Amino acid sequence: MVSLADGKTGNNALGYCMSTARDPNRTIVLRPIGQAWPKRVFKGIRVAVKWLKLPGQPEFLHVLDGETSTTMALPRRLQQRAAADLVAVRTVRTLHYPADIALYYGTASALAGNMMTVSPLSRWLRDLPAGAAVQLLNLSAPDNVPKNGRFGTQASIAKNSSASARLLKDSPGG
């Protein structure tokens, strides 16, 4: 499945597709299942690809090699996946606030000690004060405990900004 990494829900660039590729780290070719790509997507656009046949159904960020067609089922190449992990950020439920999406898609740096930097691919959906608790969902490594879990924001984050944020892991290594 292929989604546009623009922070809008249900924004599939291509629902189900086929590929002979078995390794998301290489250049892959996607073929639509059906008549055509439902949306026109241009060359160079970053897309999130969900690998349904890999354990844990990870998602990786790729770059589209050519424009898609809404009238013909053209196969399209995706460049090698991005080195950074694809992540989503949710607020943590508290007494006064429900858990909610703060960022649909972002990329995460490697975990250094107990710090990680998240760079949004779209805009932050919420204002987050410094020290706010968030749940990081690492979509590229859903089963990797250190890369997932509760984090605290190191500085405030403004709604609709596209600024990177440093996050501090609440419990290092787990």
C-alpha positions as CSV (number, residue, x, y, z in Angstrom):
1,M,0.0,0.0,0.0
2,V,1.3,3.5,-0.9
3,S,0.3,6.7,1.0
4,L,1.2,10.3,0.4
5,A,3.3,11.5,3.4
6,D,1.4,14.8,3.7
7,G,-0.4,14.4,7.0
8,K,-3.9,13.9,5.6
9,T,-5.8,10.8,6.7
10,G,-6.9,8.4,3.9
11,N,-4.6,9.9,1.4
12,N,-3.7,6.8,-0.5
13,A,-1.6,7.3,-3.6
14,L,-2.1,3.6,-4.5
15,G,-4.2,1.1,-2.4
16,Y,-2.9,-2.4,-3.1
17,C,-0.2,-3.1,-5.5
18,M,2.2,-5.9,-6.5
19,S,6.0,-6.0,-6.6
20,T,8.5,-8.7,-7.2
21,A,10.9,-7.0,-4.8
22,R,11.5,-8.7,-1.5
23,D,13.8,-6.1,0.0
24,P,12.6,-2.5,0.8
25,N,16.3,-1.4,0.9
26,R,16.5,-1.7,-2.9
27,T,14.9,0.1,-5.8
28,I,11.5,-1.5,-6.4
29,V,8.8,-1.4,-9.0
30,L,5.1,-1.2,-8.0
31,R,2.3,-2.4,-10.3
32,P,-1.2,-1.3,-9.5
33,I,-3.8,-4.0,-8.8
34,G,-6.7,-2.7,-10.8
35,Q,-7.0,-0.2,-13.7
36,A,-4.7,2.6,-12.6
37,W,-3.3,4.8,-9.8
38,P,-6.3,6.5,-8.1
39,K,-4.3,9.8,-7.7
40,R,-1.9,11.6,-9.9
41,V,1.5,11.7,-8.2
42,F,4.5,13.5,-9.6
43,K,8.1,12.4,-9.9
44,G,10.2,13.1,-6.8
45,I,7.2,13.0,-4.3
46,R,8.0,11.1,-1.1
47,V,5.6,8.3,-0.4
48,A,5.1,6.0,2.5
49,V,5.0,2.3,1.5
50,K,3.5,-0.3,3.8
51,W,5.0,-3.7,3.2
52,L,2.1,-6.1,4.0
53,K,4.2,-9.3,3.6
54,L,7.0,-8.3,6.0
55,P,6.7,-9.1,9.7
56,G,5.0,-6.4,11.7
57,Q,3.9,-4.6,8.5
58,P,6.6,-1.9,8.5
59,E,6.3,1.4,6.5
60,F,9.2,3.0,4.8
61,L,9.7,6.3,3.0
62,H,10.6,6.1,-0.7
63,V,10.8,8.7,-3.6
64,L,8.7,8.1,-6.7
65,D,10.8,7.9,-9.9
66,G,8.1,8.9,-12.4
67,E,4.6,10.5,-12.7
68,T,1.7,8.2,-12.2
69,S,-1.3,7.9,-14.5
70,T,-5.0,7.8,-13.4
71,T,-6.0,6.2,-16.7
72,M,-3.4,3.5,-17.3
73,A,-2.0,0.9,-14.8
74,L,1.6,2.0,-15.3
75,P,4.2,0.3,-13.1
76,R,6.3,2.9,-11.3
77,R,9.8,2.7,-9.7
78,L,10.5,3.8,-6.2
79,Q,14.0,4.8,-5.3
80,Q,15.9,3.1,-2.5
81,R,14.1,3.7,0.8
82,A,15.2,6.6,3.0
83,A,17.7,5.8,5.7
84,A,15.6,7.6,8.4
85,D,12.8,5.7,10.1
86,L,9.2,6.8,9.3
87,V,7.3,7.7,12.5
88,A,4.0,9.0,13.8
89,V,3.6,11.0,17.1
90,R,0.5,10.9,19.3
91,T,-0.2,12.8,22.5
92,V,-0.5,10.8,25.6
93,R,-3.9,10.7,27.3
94,T,-4.1,12.6,30.6
95,L,-6.8,13.5,33.0
96,H,-7.9,16.6,31.0
97,Y,-6.8,15.6,27.4
98,P,-7.5,12.6,25.2
99,A,-4.8,10.9,23.2
100,D,-4.7,12.3,19.7
101,I,-2.5,12.5,16.6
102,A,0.2,15.2,16.9
103,L,2.0,14.3,13.7
104,Y,0.9,11.8,11.0
105,Y,4.3,11.3,9.3
106,G,7.8,12.3,10.2
107,T,11.3,11.0,10.0
108,A,13.4,10.1,13.0
109,S,17.1,10.2,13.6
110,A,18.9,7.3,15.3
111,L,18.3,7.0,19.0
112,A,21.5,8.5,20.6
113,G,21.5,7.6,24.3
114,N,17.9,8.5,25.1
115,M,17.4,11.4,22.6
116,M,15.9,11.4,19.1
117,T,15.1,14.1,16.6
118,V,11.8,14.0,14.7
119,S,11.5,16.0,11.5
120,P,7.9,16.4,10.2
121,L,7.0,15.6,6.6
122,S,3.9,17.7,7.0
123,R,2.9,20.1,9.8
124,W,2.4,19.5,13.5
125,L,-1.3,19.2,14.3
126,R,-1.1,20.3,18.0
127,D,0.6,22.8,20.2
128,L,2.9,20.8,22.6
129,P,4.5,22.5,25.6
130,A,8.0,21.7,26.6
131,G,8.0,18.5,28.6
132,A,4.8,17.2,27.0
133,A,4.5,13.4,27.0
134,V,4.1,11.9,23.5
135,Q,3.8,8.3,22.2
136,L,6.3,7.7,19.3
137,L,5.2,5.0,16.9
138,N,8.1,3.9,14.7
139,L,6.4,2.7,11.6
140,S,9.6,1.4,10.1
141,A,10.5,-0.7,13.1
142,P,7.1,-1.4,14.9
143,D,8.6,-4.2,17.1
144,N,11.8,-2.4,18.1
145,V,11.1,-1.4,21.8
146,P,13.8,1.3,22.1
147,K,12.6,3.1,19.0
148,N,8.9,3.1,20.2
149,G,7.2,4.3,23.4
150,R,6.8,7.4,25.5
151,F,9.0,10.4,25.0
152,G,9.0,13.9,26.4
153,T,9.4,17.0,24.2
154,Q,12.5,19.0,24.9
155,A,11.0,22.3,23.7
156,S,7.6,23.6,22.9
157,I,6.1,22.8,19.4
158,A,3.7,25.2,17.7
159,K,0.7,23.9,15.9
160,N,1.1,24.1,12.0
161,S,4.9,24.5,12.3
162,S,7.2,22.2,10.4
163,A,10.1,22.5,12.9
164,S,12.0,19.5,14.0
165,A,11.6,18.4,17.6
166,R,14.0,16.7,20.0
167,L,12.4,14.0,22.1
168,L,13.7,12.4,25.3
169,K,12.9,8.8,26.0
170,D,11.2,8.3,29.3
171,S,12.8,4.9,29.9
172,P,16.1,4.4,28.0
173,G,16.4,1.0,26.2
174,G,12.8,0.0,26.8
